[in-house]
Amino acid sequence: MIRPKLKQKWLSPEDRFRKVFAEISSSRFLDYFILCCIVANTVCLSLMYRGMSQTFISNLAILSNVFTVVYNMEAVIKLLGMGIHYFDDSWNNFDFFVVVVSDIGIILSMGFPHINFSNMIVILRALRLMRIFKLIKGFEHIKLIINTVRIIMQPILSIVVIFILTNYVFGIIGMRLFSNLMYQEYYNELNNFRDFFSA
């Protein structure tokens, strides 16, 4: 389990208030509790289907708001315990972004009922699924795989760019040389050089 590394110089012995929240934010109990909430929240989101009753929709909305409150409390506890150093960890930045997105969705749906934000709210609710990626930070092997993929993506992207440029160049050459040919058995509406996409 990955836990935030709290350096002692951040918290002076006199600062008992922040020490309490620092101990809570670095505890295994909080990590496991949040992981359980993420799994339960993902299950709730997967229960949505077309033709849901209004009661079922209301219950899912209540559960979603409860989970959002839990994530907000987690962010507040870690901010109080770690201070500005909370944002030194990329995973904490990711968590904070997801919390902010969830809060925006709740504000739009509850604070402005007379305005139709349906499309935007659907997008924001879909972004809540990103919470499942918080599970990655609890498993070292998955983190190793993700970091490995991230490292090899740069050379792979370079190869992809070269491949695209090569196809582009030969496509242009094919259009210049063969665009005016008459259709034949193997040179037809599907296979030709008369436009860039066909080439």
C-alpha positions in Angstrom: 0.0 0.0 0.0 1.4 3.4 -1.0 1.1 6.0 1.7 2.1 9.6 1.6 5.6 10.2 3.0 5.3 12.9 5.6 8.6 14.5 6.3 9.1 15.6 9.9 10.1 19.1 9.0 6.6 19.8 7.7 5.1 19.3 11.1 6.6 21.0 14.1 6.2 19.4 17.5 3.9 22.3 18.6 1.6 21.8 15.7 -0.6 19.1 17.3 -3.6 19.9 15.1 -1.8 19.1 11.9 -0.2 16.1 13.5 -3.5 14.4 14.1 -4.6 14.8 10.5 -1.2 13.8 9.3 -1.4 10.5 11.2 -4.9 9.9 9.9 -4.0 10.6 6.3 -1.0 8.2 6.4 -2.9 5.4 8.1 -3.7 2.1 6.5 -7.3 2.3 7.7 -7.9 5.4 5.6 -6.3 3.8 2.5 -8.4 0.6 2.8 -11.6 2.5 3.6 -11.2 4.7 0.5 -10.4 1.7 -1.7 -13.6 0.0 -0.5 -15.5 3.2 -1.2 -14.1 3.3 -4.8 -15.1 -0.2 -5.5 -18.6 0.3 -4.0 -19.0 3.6 -6.0 -17.9 1.9 -9.2 -20.5 -0.8 -8.6 -23.2 1.8 -8.1 -22.3 3.5 -11.3 -22.5 0.2 -13.2 -26.1 -0.3 -12.0 -27.4 2.5 -14.3 -29.5 1.4 -17.2 -32.1 2.8 -19.6 -35.6 3.0 -18.3 -34.7 3.3 -14.6 -37.5 4.2 -12.2 -37.4 7.6 -10.6 -36.9 6.0 -7.2 -33.9 4.1 -8.4 -32.4 7.2 -9.9 -32.9 9.1 -6.7 -31.2 6.4 -4.7 -28.2 6.2 -7.0 -27.9 10.0 -6.8 -28.0 9.9 -3.0 -25.3 7.2 -2.9 -23.2 9.2 -5.4 -23.4 12.3 -3.3 -22.4 10.2 -0.2 -19.3 8.9 -1.9 -18.5 12.5 -3.1 -18.7 13.7 0.5 -16.3 10.9 1.5 -13.8 11.8 -1.2 -14.0 15.5 -0.1 -13.4 14.6 3.5 -10.3 12.5 2.4 -9.0 15.5 0.5 -9.6 17.9 3.4 -7.9 15.5 5.9 -4.8 15.2 3.7 -4.7 18.9 3.0 -4.8 19.6 6.7 -2.2 17.0 7.5 0.2 17.6 4.6 -0.4 21.2 3.8 0.8 22.5 0.4 3.0 19.3 0.1 -0.3 17.4 -0.6 0.2 18.6 -4.2 3.7 17.2 -4.5 2.3 13.7 -5.2 0.8 13.2 -8.7 -1.7 10.7 -7.3 -3.0 13.4 -4.9 -3.3 15.8 -7.8 -5.4 13.2 -9.6 -7.6 12.6 -6.6 -8.1 16.3 -6.1 -9.1 16.7 -9.8 -11.7 13.9 -9.5 -13.1 15.5 -6.4 -13.4 18.9 -8.0 -15.1 17.4 -11.1 -17.6 15.6 -8.8 -18.3 18.8 -6.9 -18.9 20.7 -10.1 -21.5 18.1 -11.2 -23.3 18.4 -7.9 -23.3 22.2 -8.0 -24.7 22.2 -11.5 -27.4 19.7 -10.8 -28.6 21.1 -7.4 -27.7 24.7 -7.6 -29.1 25.6 -11.0 -32.2 23.4 -11.5 -33.8 25.9 -13.9 -30.9 25.5 -16.4 -30.5 22.5 -18.6 -27.0 21.1 -17.9 -28.0 17.5 -18.8 -25.3 16.9 -21.4 -22.5 18.4 -19.2 -23.7 16.5 -16.1 -23.6 13.3 -18.1 -19.9 14.0 -19.0 -19.0 14.9 -15.5 -20.6 11.7 -14.2 -18.7 9.7 -16.7 -15.5 11.4 -15.5 -16.3 10.0 -12.0 -15.3 6.6 -13.3 -11.7 7.8 -13.2 -11.9 7.1 -9.5 -11.2 3.5 -10.2 -7.7 4.4 -11.3 -7.0 5.4 -7.7 -6.9 1.6 -7.1 -3.6 1.5 -9.0 -1.7 3.3 -6.3 -2.5 0.5 -3.9 -0.8 -2.2 -6.0 2.9 -2.0 -6.7 2.8 -4.5 -9.6 0.1 -2.5 -11.5 2.0 0.7 -10.9 5.1 -1.0 -12.3 3.2 -2.0 -15.4 1.7 1.5 -15.9 5.1 3.1 -15.5 6.7 0.7 -18.0 4.0 1.4 -20.5 4.5 5.2 -20.0 8.2 4.8 -20.6 7.9 2.8 -23.8 5.2 5.0 -25.2 7.6 7.7 -26.4 9.6 5.5 -28.8 6.4 3.8 -30.0 4.8 7.2 -30.7 8.0 8.2 -32.7 7.5 5.0 -34.8 3.8 5.8 -35.3 4.7 9.3 -36.5 7.2 8.0 -39.0 4.7 5.5 -40.3 2.0 8.2 -40.8 4.5 10.5 -42.5 5.6 7.6 -44.8 2.0 6.8 -45.8 1.3 10.5 -46.3 4.3 10.9 -48.7 3.5 7.8 -50.7 -0.2 8.8 -50.8 0.7 12.1 -52.3 3.0 10.5 -54.8 0.3 8.0 -55.8 -2.2 10.8 -56.4 0.2 12.6 -58.6 1.0 9.6 -60.7 -2.2 7.5 -60.9 -5.2 9.8 -60.1 -6.1 10.2 -63.8 -6.1 6.5 -64.6 -9.4 4.9 -65.9 -11.1 2.3 -63.6 -10.0 -1.2 -64.3 -10.4 -4.6 -62.6 -8.2 -3.9 -59.7 -8.4 -0.1 -60.0 -11.9 0.8 -59.0 -14.1 2.9 -56.7 -12.7 1.1 -53.7 -9.0 1.0 -54.7 -7.7 4.1 -56.4 -5.6 7.2 -56.0 -8.2 9.9 -56.9 -8.3 11.4 -53.4 -6.1 11.4 -50.4 -8.0 9.0 -48.2 -8.4 6.4 -51.0 -4.6 6.7 -51.7 
